[in-house]
Amino acid sequence: MSIEKKQLIKKAVQKFGDIYPCGRFEHLRDCFTHYENELIFWFNTIDGSTHTVR
């Protein structure tokens, strides 16, 4: 996993606490999207809400 992806996961944990993969994904490593030269990490929190960090 790239340093940039690890940093986004760390940022999400610092902001939201426990995080979980979205939808059908089983691993956080699968929850990244590239959009217009930007890396976006999307995940769920304990209440089932979906969030993103970039």
N, C-alpha and C positions, 0 to 999 in steps of 0.2 A: 504494500500500500504506500502511496506517495506521502511525502511530508505534508503537502498541502491538504490531503484528505485527513490525515491524522490531526492536523491543526483544526480543521473544521469540526471534527468529532469532539475534540477537547473543548472548543468554544461552546458547542451545544451542551455538553455536560456541565460546564461552568455556569451556563445561563439557566438551564432547565433541570439539572439533576439527572435522575435516571431517564435514559432514552432507549427506544426500541425501534427495530426496523418497521417500515411502513408496509401496509398491504400484504402481498403474497411473499415478500422477501423474508428470509430467515436470518440474514446477516447485515450488519450496518455497512459493510464494504460494498453492498449492492445498491445502496441508497444515494447514489450520486448521479447528477445530470450535468452535462455541459450545455450551456445555452449562451450564444453570442460571446464566445471566448471567456465565459465565466463558469466556475465550478460551483454547483449548488448541492448542498447536502440536505436531504429531507428525511424526517424521522417522526416517530410518535412519542408522546409523553405518557405517563402513567394513566392519565384521564382519557386516553384515546385520541387526543387532539394531534393534528399533524402540523409540524413546524418546519421551517427551512432556515439555514444559515448560509451566508456566502462570503 
